[in-house]
Amino acid sequence: MCGIVGYVGAENSTRAVDVVLEGLSRLEYRGYDSAGVAVTTGTISQVKRAGKLQNLLDELASNPLPNSATSIGHTRWTTHGGPTDENAHPHLSFDGSISLVHNGIIENHAELARELAEQGIERVTQTDTEVVAHHLALSYKKEGDLTKALLATVAELEGSFTIVAIAADAPGTVVAARRNSPLVVGLGDGENFVGSDVAAFVGQTKRAIEMGQDELVTITPDSVTIQTFEGEPVERDEFEINWNAEAAVKGGFNTFMEKEIHDQPSAVRDTLLGRMSESGSLMLDELRIDESILRRIDKIIVVACGTAAYAGHVAKYAIEHWCRIPVEVELAHEFRYRDPVVSEKTLVVAITQSGETMDTLMAVRHARDQGAKVLAIVNTHGSTIARESDAVLYTHAGPEVAVASTKAFVAQITATYLLGLYLAQLRGNKYSDEVITYLDELMAMPDKITAVISQEDEIKALVASMKDVKTVLFLGRHVGYPVALEGALKLKELAYIHAEGFAAGELKHGPIALVEEDQPVFFIVPTPRRPVLHAKVLSNLQEVKARGARVLCIAEEGDTAVAEYADTVIRIPETPTLLHPLVSVVPLQIFACALATEKGLDVDQPRNLAKSVTVE
Ligand code: M6R
């Protein structure tokens, strides 16, 4: 949570503020409670405003900052202290010598504040961050060097943090440090950048360096120097950013979410691209696990949160069916607290768009401590979870900006299919021609998703009569069950409507009591080519219809049986059972987005949420 940018250009450069503001606009999805920017020109000047970035931009339009080559900026998701101008970052030290921005939580802030109070330095905000600015200023006075001062300061901090700082008397230098929070460095020509993720500077450069855990970087226009918190120099190769800046702008749509729904065919296609070796076998992106270990695993545990966990639920059906390995799906934040049975024969699969979700990161660390191997399915290169895992399978969904996950979800599901087929091939559960048949079916999915998206006007037309509904229910069986959960989550987070997803078979065990006249109920109907499953859902459908519900079905073309009981049928193309979620979730995303729009809500930045949940 929170987006951070730092920039340093040549002495006569005047674009620091513009670069930082552009970075903040791309990072705003990480938090939008307040935003601020600071520059140094021999003295520090800064402006910060509560609310969305636009409030800061409006203020800067009437009261611009001085031209500068060195700047830092922040967009905030509130943890300690309300979303006020005062609590917004950057935070200035008591003597005006230091300005810094922070992402994470300083757990010992109260103790640090007491130490400061003993020296007569009182806090003026309610944040945990402010004390770091004062401590850094005291260290700077002592050390006379910003890098050494930050090294001394991080030694005093407990918790998670990325800190980016500038000093009044050191224009041309930005220092940054990270522990348990993301930080990447962007490499320019006579200018350099730091950011929470590559989106911070993707409009400026395609060259980047990942920062490791407990590392500190000093950037000047011509140098990037990394060291550990112990002061050991670090050499690290750069990587090329494969996202283009245009992918992170709206591209003619009203909202990022609409654009990202439309990006889904390419998200799936790109995730499938280039996966076959010359010998015709499937490949992962980074494999630091011996294949003999993967052949021996006897259990898979998927750890993830929110939408990513629902992708994990879909994975369970596919991987168990293809590989005959038991798969458990565990919310990452529950995983380590229940003393899970994990051994060196367990493969833990962490699914995460951002690669920075703290709950998932902690589950990954716990799993590795217990001797398990961790394979991460991640969308963001250079992210912490990708770095800390034994193997990585990247989803190529491109930057997902809207807080509600759409294209990352279908890309995650696609990646789990690839993983299932990879393991099936490696362990001999499937012959390579069978794997190729599945891959061919997967390659057909982008066009099928496009076919569903092409019905968006009909789906959007449904919302006019739904604006005032209090509850919406979603029911599905088999892989339709996680789709029902995801449909409900989308509606909750976007339209602020109470929604529940259930396994359709569970209906009679309680939830049917919720059904009353006109209660909207979405059914994710399985293919009629699985007659037993299909018939069961048809019965559930009749049970709610008989109680006066308004029944909306997502059903395959040619499934005539549903029409008799449904008030509305949204058609999806004929699709193999296990691949159904890739198409059946799309109408639910469009519906939630349209309903939120109809209610006049902010689709891309729903209240109380942040894109990347980097606190536990
Ligand atoms: O970045 P991650 O995939 O780890 O994020 C996990 C969840 O926070 C995320 O999927 C969240 O549930 C989405 N906002 C839902 O749309």
Residues whose N, C-alpha, C, O or C-beta is under 5 A from the ligand:
A	BS01	M6R	C305 G306 T307 A308 I351 T352 Q353 S354 G355 T357 V403 A404 S405 K611 V613
